[in-house]
Amino acid sequence: MADKKQSVAFIGTGIMGAPIAGHILDAGYPVTVYNRTAAKAQPLLERGAVWAETAADAVRGADVVFTMVGYPEDVEELYLAGDGLLASSKPGAILIDLTTSSPSLARDIAGAAAVSERTAFDCPVTGGEAGAIAGTLTAIAGATERDIEPGEIVVADKNGVRSLREHCGKAPKTSCIFEYIYFARPDSVIDGSSVHVARQRAGAFLALEHPVQADVVIGVPDSGIDAAIGYARQSGIPYGLGFIKNKYIGRTFIQPSQADRENLVRIKLNPVASTVKGKRVVLIDDSIVRGTTSGPIVKLLRKAGATEVHMRVSAPPFKYPCYFGTDIDSADKLIANNHTVEEIAKIIGVDSLGYLSCENVVKLCDNTSGFCTACFDGKYPCEPPSNPGKFRFETQLEEDGE
């Protein structure tokens, strides 16, 4: 947008959208704003943004549209309804969803946009998925130039783009191995390594480390699927579609209670009976954290008619808390920290259980100098906090007498 003052629309500003809109206003671009609560848009209106009475009014004539509206179901209605953004925006418009949405919904919207001569993609600024932005930028610019180095600050303003490297190289680089196993989108490329390929390689290692006689290999969506494909190719056991995933349900292992986690598993996954009925099944998942969702998944397969369930995990046993992003309360809640592999297999109800080894998990990627594997081996790249409680940053209202 450097040479032409294209018009920009914001639908729902939000805690992340408002600063982006403010920077675009400061750069001199015309911005139109719609929010369900007008008061939330007032700071932007005072800086020169134009208010629209409806979302459809905001996007008419806009060259670029940013949306941040909350939940996936809100995103779907906003974009795909008969009077939604795809219908109301002009041909050639670019629509960018800043909400952390599901990959399948993002693909549906992108496909519908292409048919209507628009371009739509998601850019989940609230998530912790390293590399996800790279996929989005590729859709915009056609190529990713390079990864930003640890400690580097890239500044993009009206004077151009510049890089500040004063803080680079002050500590050894240790990439999070869990990005490749679980967090990152499969189409991401991190430090030159494909996440999709890394997960398939994990599955191949699993097949070599933990072979088993079986009829079909299935993966737990989404991050278990690539590993399942790798296991199937290496073992020669056919790959099958084992589950249909409800695209509106988020991550289950971070839910606050066991009842919540089990309920969400039942809603989130539906087994494909024709794939597993009467068969010995190899079930591939990316990890077992608390072990509270694995058992219900296995029960779903048994109920669908699987005669045997052999679980293989494309990560080593998760034994230590992560202090850098994974939502784990304490080591006491980690099933691998309290039980042997044989005990875990019995608890979750599988016929056999095998984990990827620590030796092979660091071989998943190319062009990477070092990994943080602390959640598996307890070797942290820096000193962990002395007060690691999950809720240490949250104010409890009852303590204040409210």
C-alpha positions in Angstrom: 0.0 0.0 0.0 3.1 2.3 -0.2 2.4 4.0 -3.6 -1.4 4.3 -3.6 -3.6 5.4 -0.7 -5.9 2.4 -0.8 -9.0 2.5 1.4 -9.1 0.3 4.4 -12.0 -1.1 6.5 -12.0 -2.6 10.0 -14.8 -4.8 11.1 -14.4 -5.2 14.9 -11.3 -3.6 16.2 -10.5 -5.6 19.3 -7.4 -5.5 21.4 -5.1 -6.4 18.5 -7.1 -4.8 15.7 -7.2 -1.3 17.1 -3.4 -0.8 17.2 -3.2 -2.0 13.6 -5.9 0.4 12.5 -4.2 3.2 14.4 -0.9 2.6 12.6 -2.7 2.6 9.2 -4.4 5.9 10.1 -1.0 7.4 11.1 0.4 6.4 7.7 -2.3 8.5 6.0 -4.7 5.8 4.7 -8.4 6.3 4.8 -10.0 4.0 7.3 -13.6 3.1 7.8 -14.6 1.3 11.0 -17.6 -0.8 12.1 -17.9 -2.3 15.6 -20.9 -3.7 17.4 -20.1 -1.3 20.3 -19.6 2.2 18.9 -17.8 3.4 22.0 -14.9 0.9 21.4 -14.3 2.6 18.0 -14.3 6.1 19.4 -10.5 6.5 19.9 -10.1 5.6 16.2 -12.8 8.0 15.1 -11.1 10.8 17.1 -7.9 10.0 15.0 -9.8 10.4 11.7 -11.5 7.1 11.0 -15.0 7.1 9.5 -17.8 5.3 11.2 -20.1 2.9 9.3 -23.5 1.8 10.5 -23.1 -1.8 9.3 -20.3 -4.1 8.4 -21.6 -4.2 4.8 -21.5 -0.4 4.6 -17.9 -0.4 5.9 -16.5 -2.7 3.2 -18.2 -1.2 0.2 -15.5 0.3 -1.9 -12.7 -0.8 0.5 -9.6 -2.2 -1.1 -8.4 -4.0 2.1 -10.7 -5.3 4.9 -9.5 -6.4 8.3 -11.8 -8.4 10.6 -11.6 -9.3 14.2 -14.9 -10.6 15.5 -14.2 -13.3 18.0 -15.3 -16.9 17.5 -15.2 -19.1 14.3 -19.0 -19.2 14.0 -19.0 -15.4 14.0 -16.3 -15.4 11.3 -18.3 -17.8 9.1 -21.5 -15.8 9.4 -19.7 -12.5 8.8 -18.0 -13.7 5.6 -20.3 -16.3 4.0 -23.9 -15.0 4.8 -26.0 -13.8 1.9 -25.3 -10.2 2.9 -21.8 -10.9 4.3 -18.5 -9.4 3.5 -17.8 -11.5 0.3 -21.1 -10.4 -1.1 -20.8 -6.7 0.0 -17.1 -6.1 -0.8 -16.0 -5.1 -4.3 -14.3 -7.5 -6.7 -10.6 -7.5 -6.2 -10.8 -6.7 -2.5 -8.4 -8.3 0.0 -10.1 -9.6 3.2 -7.9 -10.5 6.2 -9.3 -12.2 9.3 -7.2 -11.4 12.4 -9.2 -13.9 14.5 -7.6 -17.2 15.4 -9.9 -19.3 13.2 -9.9 -23.0 12.2 -7.8 -24.0 9.1 -10.8 -25.7 7.5 -13.0 -22.6 7.9 -10.2 -20.4 6.5 -10.0 -22.7 3.5 -13.7 -22.5 3.0 -13.7 -18.7 3.1 -10.7 -18.5 0.8 -12.3 -20.8 -1.7 -15.6 -18.8 -1.7 -13.6 -15.6 -2.0 -11.7 -16.9 -5.1 -15.0 -17.8 -6.8 -16.3 -14.2 -6.2 -13.0 -12.6 -7.4 -11.9 -11.6 -3.9 -8.9 -12.7 -1.9 -9.4 -13.9 1.7 -7.0 -15.4 4.2 -6.5 -15.6 8.0 -3.7 -14.0 9.9 -4.3 -15.2 13.6 -2.5 -12.4 15.5 -3.7 -13.7 18.9 -2.2 -17.2 18.5 1.2 -18.6 19.5 1.7 -20.5 16.2 5.2 -19.5 15.0 5.3 -19.6 11.2 1.6 -19.1 10.7 2.2 -15.5 9.6 4.7 -16.7 7.0 1.9 -18.6 5.2 -0.3 -15.5 5.2 2.5 -13.3 4.0 3.2 -15.7 1.2 -0.4 -15.4 0.1 0.1 -11.6 -0.1 3.5 -11.1 -1.4 4.2 -14.3 -3.2 7.3 -15.3 -1.2 8.8 -15.2 2.2 12.2 -13.4 2.2 13.6 -14.8 5.4 12.8 -15.6 9.1 13.3 -12.9 11.7 16.2 -13.7 13.9 15.9 -14.1 17.7 16.3 -10.7 19.2 15.8 -8.9 15.9 13.3 -6.0 15.6 11.9 -5.2 12.2 10.4 -1.8 11.8 8.0 -1.0 9.0 6.8 2.6 8.7 6.3 5.4 6.2 10.1 5.5 5.8 10.3 1.9 4.7 11.5 -1.3 6.4 14.6 -1.5 8.5 16.1 -4.1 10.9 17.5 -3.5 14.4 19.9 -6.3 15.4 21.5 -4.9 18.6 20.0 -7.8 20.6 20.8 -10.6 18.2 23.4 -13.3 19.2 23.3 -12.5 22.9 22.1 -16.0 23.8 22.2 -19.4 22.1 19.3 -20.0 19.7 17.0 -22.9 20.8 13.9 -23.4 18.7 10.8 -24.9 20.3 10.5 -28.5 19.0 6.8 -28.5 19.9 6.2 -26.0 17.1 7.0 -28.8 14.6 5.1 -31.4 16.6 1.9 -29.6 17.4 1.7 -25.8 17.5 2.5 -24.6 14.0 0.3 -25.0 10.9 1.3 -27.8 8.7 1.9 -25.4 5.8 4.4 -23.4 7.8 8.1 -23.3 7.1 10.2 -22.4 10.2 13.9 -21.9 10.0 13.8 -23.4 6.5 12.2 -26.6 7.6 8.7 -27.7 6.5 6.4 -28.5 9.4 4.5 -31.0 7.2 7.6 -32.9 6.3 8.9 -32.9 9.9 5.6 -34.5 11.2 5.7 -37.1 8.4 9.3 -37.8 9.5 8.2 -38.3 13.1 5.7 -40.9 11.9 8.3 -42.7 10.0 10.6 -42.8 13.0 7.7 -44.1 15.1 7.1 -47.0 12.6 10.8 -48.0 13.0 10.9 -47.6 16.7 7.5 -49.2 17.5 6.3 -51.6 14.8 3.0 -53.5 15.2 0.8 -55.8 13.3 -2.3 -53.8 12.2 -4.8 -53.2 9.4 -5.1 -49.4 9.3 -3.2 -46.3 10.5 -5.3 -43.2 11.5 -4.3 -39.9 12.9 -6.0 -37.6 15.5 -6.8 -34.3 13.7 -5.1 -32.1 12.9 -1.4 -32.5 13.9 -1.6 -36.3 14.2 -2.5 -36.7 10.5 0.8 -35.9 8.9 2.6 -38.2 11.4 0.0 -41.0 10.6 0.8 -40.6 6.9 4.5 -41.0 7.7 3.9 -44.1 9.8 1.8 -45.7 7.1 4.3 -45.1 4.4 7.2 -46.4 6.5 5.3 -49.5 7.8 3.4 -50.4 4.7 0.1 -50.4 6.6 -2.7 -48.5 4.8 -3.6 -45.0 5.9 -7.3 -44.3 6.6 -9.5 -41.4 7.5 -10.3 -42.2 11.2 -12.0 -39.1 12.4 -14.1 -36.2 11.2 -13.3 -33.1 13.2 -15.8 -30.4 14.3 -14.1 -27.3 13.0 -15.7 -25.0 15.7 -14.1 -26.7 18.7 -10.7 -25.4 19.9 -7.9 -27.2 21.7 -9.2 -29.6 24.3 -6.1 -30.2 26.5 -6.1 -26.6 27.8 -9.7 -26.8 29.1 -9.9 -26.1 32.8 -11.7 -29.3 34.0 -11.7 -32.9 33.2 -15.5 -32.9 32.5 -15.0 -30.0 30.0 -12.2 -31.9 28.2 -14.2 -35.1 27.9 -17.3 -33.3 26.6 -15.3 -31.4 24.0 -13.6 -34.6 22.8 -17.0 -36.2 22.1 -18.2 -33.1 20.3 -14.9 -32.4 18.5 -14.2 -35.9 17.0 -16.5 -38.3 15.3 -15.0 -41.7 14.3 -15.4 -43.0 10.7 -16.8 -46.5 11.5 -16.2 -47.8 8.0 -12.5 -47.2 8.5 -12.0 -48.9 11.9 -14.8 -51.4 12.3 -13.4 -54.9 12.7 -9.8 -53.7 12.3 -6.6 -53.5 14.3 -6.0 -49.7 14.4 -2.7 -47.8 14.8 -3.8 -44.5 16.3 -1.3 -41.6 15.9 -1.4 -38.5 18.1 1.0 -35.7 18.5 1.4 -35.9 22.3 -0.2 -37.1 25.6 -0.1 -34.3 28.2 -2.5 -35.0 31.0 -3.9 -38.2 29.4 -7.4 -37.0 30.0 -8.4 -36.7 26.3 -6.6 -39.9 25.0 -8.9 -42.2 26.9 -12.2 -40.8 25.5 -10.7 -40.9 22.0 -9.8 -44.6 22.4 -13.3 -45.3 23.7 -14.8 -43.7 20.6 -12.8 -46.1 18.4 -13.8 -49.1 20.5 -17.4 -48.1 20.2 -17.0 -47.7 16.4 -15.9 -51.3 16.2 -12.1 -51.3 16.4 -10.9 -54.7 17.6 -7.4 -53.4 18.7 -6.1 -49.9 19.3 -2.3 -49.4 19.3 -1.4 -45.8 20.1 1.8 -44.2 18.8 2.8 -40.7 19.9 4.9 -38.4 17.6 6.7 -36.9 20.6 8.6 -38.2 23.7 6.8 -38.5 27.0 5.8 -35.0 28.2 7.3 -34.9 31.7 8.2 -31.3 32.5 6.2 -28.0 32.5 6.9 -25.5 29.7 7.4 -22.0 30.9 7.5 -20.5 27.4 3.9 -20.9 26.1 2.3 -24.3 26.7 -0.6 -24.1 29.2 0.6 -26.5 31.9 -0.2 -25.9 35.6 2.5 -28.1 37.1 4.5 -31.3 36.6 2.0 -33.1 38.9 -0.6 -32.8 36.2 1.5 -34.6 33.5 0.7 -38.2 33.2 4.1 -39.3 32.0 5.6 -37.7 35.2 3.6 -40.0 37.4 3.2 -43.3 35.4 5.3 -45.7 33.3 4.5 -46.2 29.6 2.8 -49.5 30.5 0.7 -47.8 33.2 -0.4 -45.1 30.8 -1.4 -47.6 28.2 -3.7 -49.3 30.8 -5.1 -46.0 32.0 -6.1 -44.8 28.5 -7.3 -48.2 27.4 -4.9 -49.1 24.5 -3.5 -52.5 23.5 0.0 -51.0 23.2 1.7 -47.6 23.5 4.8 -46.2 22.0 6.5 -42.8 22.1 9.0 -41.2 19.8 12.4 -41.2 21.4 14.3 -38.1 22.5 17.1 -39.2 20.2 15.0 -39.0 17.1 12.7 -36.0 17.9 15.7 -33.7 17.3 16.1 -35.2 13.8 12.8 -34.1 12.5 14.0 -30.9 10.8 16.6 -29.6 8.4 18.6 -26.4 8.7 18.0 -26.1 12.5 21.0 -25.7 14.8 19.3 -26.4 18.2 16.0 -27.2 19.9 14.4 -26.6 23.3 13.3 -30.1 24.4 12.8 -29.2 28.1 9.3 -30.5 28.2 10.7 -33.9 27.5 14.1 -33.9 29.3 13.9 -31.0 31.8 16.9 -29.2 30.2 15.7 -25.6 30.0 17.5 -23.0 27.9 17.3 -20.6 30.8 16.6 -20.7 34.5 12.8 -21.6 35.0 10.8 -19.3 37.3 10.6 -20.0 41.0 6.9 -19.3 41.1 5.5 -21.1 38.1 1.8 -21.2 39.1 -0.5 -21.1 36.2 -2.6 -18.3 37.7 0.1 -16.1 39.1 -0.7 -13.3 36.7 -4.4 -13.3 37.3 -6.1 -11.3 40.0 -8.6 -13.2 42.1 -11.5 -11.0 42.8 -12.4 -12.6 46.2 -9.1 -11.5 47.6 -10.1 -7.9 46.9 -13.5 -8.4 48.6 -15.5 -8.2 45.3 
